[in-house]
Amino acid sequence: MGIFYGLLMAVSFGTADFLVTRSTRKVGPLRALYLIQIVGLSALLLTAIARGESLPGWSNIWIHAISLSIAGFSGMFFLYRAFAIGTLSLVSPISASYAVVTGLLALAFGERPPGLVLIGAGVLIIGVVIVARGSGGGSAGLAGVPDAIVAALFLGLFFWGMGDVANEWGWLWPVLVNRCVQFVCALVLLRRGGESLSIRPELGNGKLLAGAALFDTAALLSFNLGVAESFTTTTTALGSLYSAVAVVLGWIFLKERLSPPQWAGIATILGGVLLVSL
């Protein structure tokens, strides 16, 4: 089941990336992030109420969760900014290298998955690098790359730490707390910038943002369920497949052209999935 949740995370994140790319270019990265938190938080609160979930008791894990959520917000902000100015088929694979950061941190702090899983995770990462380096966008395609790299660093830290939070709180509360913190962060930055706090997005973007919010939330929940069934490195490596999903969606719907090396990278990524699944 850990492999299933990792793949579900990838499909959900990849679809969210595609939808976010289309909306951030119209409403801006910060406003898009703010509106997405509202939709995601509302859905999670309704789920918690329907399930009769009680708030976790106070412990040091709260400080851990809030700190990681701020890191997660930083990662998403830089990612959305990269989407607003860059090419999806280049930016998304680079940001997916967060799996390298998460894997290195997990290994440094004692996680020891089976050797074949490590090899598969390494192949996945190599595939992501091939897809990124094989971009045919030229110099113009480099727009958003620095933001994507910074996003990968913050997201790698976020996913590494949230595995421990999920082990303490289960699959729902880590995401709900994360959404609350990210909503407050976006709210504060919008107010400081004098931007509108209206929840009514510009015409034509409401469905895109709502869809992105639901897919993004589903990806985070899948990650929590995945780390409960498998290693953090395995779930994270499978989750990094979202870049391949985003690249294909960009090729189909945004008419972004894929170079032969990018197709080779996607094939390498699928080979990594096979190794992780064995």
N, C-alpha and C positions, 0 to 999 in steps of 0.2 A: 504493500500500500504506500510505502514511502516514495517509491518510484512514481506511482500514479499521481500523488500529490505534487511531486516535483514537476512533472510534466504539465499538470493542471495549472500550477503557478506560472510556468513558462507561457502557456497559451493565453492566460489571463493578462499577464503583464505585457505581452507582445501586442495584444488587442488594445489594451489601455494606451500603450505608447502610440499606436496608430491614431486612435481617436484624439489623444492629447495633442499630437502634432498638428492636426487640422484646426483645433480650437485655440491653441496658444498663439498661433500666428494671427489670430483675429482679436482675441481679448487680452493677450499678454500673459506671461508665465505666472506672475504672482496672483492675478485675479483668477486665473484658471485653477490654480492650486487652492485658493480660498473657497471657490464654489464646489470643487470636488470634495473637499473635507466636509462641507455641509451635507452633501448627498450621502457620502459614505458614513458619516457619523449618525445621521438619521436612521439609516438602514440598520446599523449595528445596535443602536439604542432600542429600536423596535424588536430586534432579535433577542436582546438581553431581557427585555420585559416579557416577551412571549415565553421564553424559557425559564423565567423566574430566577435569573442569575443574581447572586448577591455580590456586592462590591468586595473585592479582596481586602483583608485586614491590613493595617499599617505595618510595614516592615521596610528594611533597606531596599527591597526589590522595587519599591515605588521610585526611589531616587534613581535607581538603575534604569527603570523603564522610561522615566521622564527625560533623563539625559540622552538616552539612545533615541528617543523620539525627536529631540531637537536635532540630533545628527541626521536622522532620517529626513526631517524637514529640509535641512540644508542640502542633502543629496537630491531630493526631489525638486527643490527650487533651481539648482544648477542644471538638472536634467531637463526641466521644462524650458529653461532659458536656452539650452542647447537645441531643443526641438524647435523653438521659435525662430532661430536664425540659421540652423544647420540642416543637413540632409539626413532624413530618417535612416536611410540604409547605411550611413556611416556613423552617425551619432549613437544609435541604439547598440550596435555591437561593442563600441568602445565603452559605453557605460556598463555593459554586461560583464566587463572585466572585474566588476566588484567581486565576482566569484573567486578571483585570485586573492584579493584582500581577505575575504572571509575564510578561505581555505588556509591561508598562511597563519591567520590568527588562531583558528581552531587547532591546527597542528601544533603551534607554539604553546598552546595551553593544554596539551595533553590528549586531544582526540586522536584515536588510532583506528581509522577504518581499514577494511581489508585492502591488500595490495592492488587487486584488480580494480577496485573502486577508485583508488588513487590514480591508477593509470587512465581509467576512463575519464575521471575529472580533468586530468591533464590534457587528454585529447580534446575534450570539450573546450578547454581554454585556448588550445592551439587553433581550433576551428574558429573561435571568436576573433582571434588575432588575424587569421587569414582573411576573414570577411572584412575586417576593418581596413587592413593594409591593401586589400584588393579593390578599394573604392575607385570607380572610374570617374569621380567628380572633378578631378583636377584641383587646382589651387583654390577655386571657389568652394570646393567640397570640404575644405578645412574649417569653414565657419562652424563654430559651436564645439570644436574638438576640445579646446582647453576646459570648457564648462563640463563636457562629458567626462573628462578625466577626473576632475574634482568631484563630480557626482559619484563616480565609481568608488573613490576613496571613502566618502561619507556613507554610501550605501553598504559597502563592504563591512565597515564598522558596525552599522546598524544591524545587519542580518546576523553577524557573528554574535552580538550581545543578546539579540532578541530570542535566540534559541534558548538561552537560560531562563529568560522571563517566561517563555511559553511553557517550559518544563515546570515552572512554579505555579502559573496562573491558568494553564490550559490554553485552548485555541482562540477563545473569544476576547477575553479582557485585554491581552496585550495589544490587539489591534484597536480596540475601542479607546484605550488610553492614548495610544499613538495618534488616533484621529483627533482626539480632544486637544492634545498638545499642538499638533500641526495646525489645527483651526485657530488656536490662540496666537501662534506665531504669525500666521498669515494675516490675521485681524490686526495685530499690532503694527506690522509692516505697512499694511494698507493705510491705516490711520496716520502713521508717520509720513507717508507719502502723499497724503491728502486725496487718496483715491476713493471712489464710491464703495460703500459697503452693501449696496443693494444686492439682493440674492437673485435678481432678475437678470440673467445673462443677455448679451446682445442677441438680436434676432437671428435664429438659425443655429445657435451654438448650444442651446439648452439640452437637446438630445445627445449631442456629442459629449458634453461634460458629464451628464448623468450616466451615460454608458461607460465613460472612462472611470468614473468614481466606483461604479459597481464592479467592473473588471479588476480595478486596482485593489479594491477591498477583498475580492475573491482570491486574488493572488497572495495577499498577506495572510489570509486565513489558511490557504493551502500550505504556505510555508510553515505555519505553526503546527498544522496537522502532520506535515511531512517530517519535521524534526522530532515529533513524538514517536514516529515509526522507524526512523532511520538516522544516519549521521548528518550533522549540519553540513559537512562538506558535500555529501551526496545530494541533498536537497538543493543546496545552493548551486552546485554545478548544473543540475537539471534545470533549475530556475533560470540560469543564464541563457538557456535556449530561447528565451523570449526575444533575443536579438534576431534569431533566424525567422521567427514568426513575424516580427516587425518589418524585416527586410522584404519578405515575400509579399506582405500586405502593401508595403510602399511600392513595390514593383507592379502589383496588380492594379491598385487604385490610384496611386499618385504618379504612376508612369515613371518612377525612378528606375534607371537602367542598371542592371547588374552586370559586372564584368565576369569573365571566366574564373578568375581567382576567387571571387565572392561565391560563385556556385561551388567551387572546390572546398571553400571554407564551410559551407552549409553541409556538404557531404561528410566532411571531417567531423563536424558537430554531431551528425546522426550516428557516425561510428562510435563516438564517445558515449552516446546514449546507450548503444548496444552493449558496450563494455560495462557500464554502470549497472545495466539491467541484469547481467549474468549472475 
